[in-house]
Amino acid sequence: MGRRVRQHVNPLALRYTTARATPVERPSHLGPDCPIDVELGCADGQFSFQLAEAAPERFVVGLEIREKVLEINRRKVAAAGLRNLSFGYVNMDVDLDRVFEARSVDRFHILYPDPWFKNRHHKRRVVKLELCQTMARQLRPGGELHFASDVYEVALEALSELETPEVEALGFTNMAGEWSFWRGNPYPAASKREDTTIRRGQRPWRIRYRYNPR
């Protein structure tokens, strides 16, 4: 039997705090200005796979901290023959700024991140001002930040981070209106966690922000 893939890792652990992410190269057949969608913390990559299949004109990138998961996903890409999908390593707190050039990304997707329920683990949660600053540098004008969670408290905390004057000053505007969640899935793709949430009759808590630099 192969090694079991860890479901969670501590992004603050010493082995992950050294910047070592590398730039992602666009497929030559898509051209230098092709739209780019990036799934941060992609896990098994179901959302990325479905989006790449539904939108072959887009370059879809799944970024993940667990290298064993990346190995599995890359083998699946090769088997599926998807030329517009790539997976790469990143620690969002450390080296996302090394992966993309400024003003090159059209959408960032943060889908069902680990909730880190214990109070002492809340510092590991994803949506922070520093991450928003990095995404603001890499998004094209008119780009988007898309977040979803099946845990209301986690989604509300993300919303409270995104509704701050500091994030608003970067150029992010809530597409559903201030302090509002987005209803429905506007994309032709869904993560496994979203499928499970829907199957249980629960609501995904979705947030969408448009980026236009001030």
N, C-alpha and C positions, 0 to 999 in steps of 0.2 A: 504494500500500500504506500502511496505517496505521503509526503508530509502534509499535515493538516494546516490549512491556511488560517492564520490568526485573524479573528474578526475585528480586533481593536489593537491599535498601537498608540503609545504615548508620543505625540509629536514633539514634546519637550525633552524627550530622552536624548542623552548625549550623542548617540549615533546619528540622530536626525538633525542636529543643530548646526552641522557644517554644510554650507551651501555647496551643492553638487549637481543640481538640476542643469540640464543642457538645453540649448535652443531646439525647438521643434521645426523641422524643415517641411515646407509645403510641398505637396506632390507637384511635379513639373507640369503634369497634364491639366492641372486646374488653373494655372496662371498665377502671377504675383499678387493679384488683387481679389482672389476668390474669397467669399465670405467664410469666416471662421467661427465655429461654435466650440466652446471649451467646457467640458464637464469636470469640475473640481471635486476630488474625492470620489472617483467614478466607481470604485469597488468592481463588481463583475462586468460593468460597462453595458448593461442591457439598454439603458437609455441611449448611449452613444452608438451602439450597434444599430438600433432601430432608426435613429435619426440619420445616420450615414446611409442606410439603405433607402430611406424615404426621400433624401435630398442629395443625390449624387453630385450636384454642382457645388456643394458646400464641403469644406474641410472640417472634419469633426476630430477633436482631440480629447482623449480621456486622460486625466492626470490623477495619480494615486501615489501614496506614500509606501504602500506594501509592495515590495518588488516581486514577491512570489505571485501576487495577483496580476501584476503587469506581464509576467512571463506567460501566464495562462491566457490572458487577453490577446497578446500578440500572436500566439499560436492559433487562436480562433479567427483573428483577422486574416492570417495567411490562408487558413482553410476556407474561409468565406470568399476570399478574393476581393476584399473591399479595398480599393485603391485610394479612397478619400477618408480613411480612418486610421488614426495613429494613437498609441498610448505611450505615456512617458512618466518619469518619476518627478514628484515635487513634494516639498513640505511647504504648504501655503504660508506658514508663518516665517519662512526663512528665505526661499529662493524662487518664488513665482516670478519675480522680476527678471530672472535669467532666461525664461522660456520663450517670451514673445517680445517683439519689437514694440515700441510706442505706436499707438493708434493703428493696431493691426487686428484686433479681436472684435468680432461683432456681438457675441453673446457669451457671458459666463453663466453656467448653470451650477448651482449648489443644491443638491437634491438629497434630502433625508440624511443629513449628517448625524454622526454619533451624538446622542443627547447629553452625555456626561452628566447624569443626574446629581451625583454627589456634589455638595457645595465646594469642596476642595478641588474638584475637577472642572469647575465652570470656566477656569482660565483656558481650558483646552477647546472651548467652543469656537466655531469657525468665524462668524461674522464679527469683525472688529474694525475700528477706524483704519488701522494700518493696512489691512487687506483691501479695504475700499480705496485707499490711496493708491495702492499698486494697481488695482483693476482700473481706476480712473486714468492712469497713465497708459494703459494698454488698450483700452476700449477706443473704438472709433466714435466720432460724434454721431449721435443717434443710436449708439449701441445699447445693450441691455444687460442687466443683472437679474437673473431668475433664481429664486430660492423657493424650496418647498420642504415641509416637514409634516409628519403625522402626529407630532407632539405639540399641542397648542402653546405650552409654556416656552418651548424652544423657538417656535415661530414668532411669538410675541416678543421674546428677547431680541431676536434678529430684527424685527420691525422697529423696536425701540432704538437699536443701534443705528439703523438706516434713516430714522426720522430726526436725527440730531442735526443742529445747525452746521456742525463740522462736515457731515456727509452731504448735506444739501449744498454747502458752499463748493463742494467738489464738482457739482453738476448733476447729481442724481435726483430724479423726481419720480414719486410713486405713480405708476400708471393707472392705478385704481382710485386715486385720491388719497389725501393725507390719512395716515393711520388706518389704511384699508387693505384687506386681502383680496386677491384676484380669484374669481370663481372659474372653475373649469381648467382643463389642460389645453393650452393653445398650440401645442406641439404634437407632431405625429409620432410620438415616442413616449415611453414611460419606464421608470425604473421598476425593478422587482418589488421594492418597498411600496411604491405607489400601487402596483397591482394588488398587493396584499391588503393595503389600506382600503381600497375600493371594494375588494371582495368581502371584507369585514363590515361593510356598510358605514365606514368612517370617512371623515372629510379630510382631504389633503389641505393643509394650510399653505397657500401659495402667495408669493410676493413677487412683483415685477417692477423694476425701476428702469426708467429711461435715462441714458447718460448724454448730457449736452454740456460741454465745458463752459464755465462762466467766464 
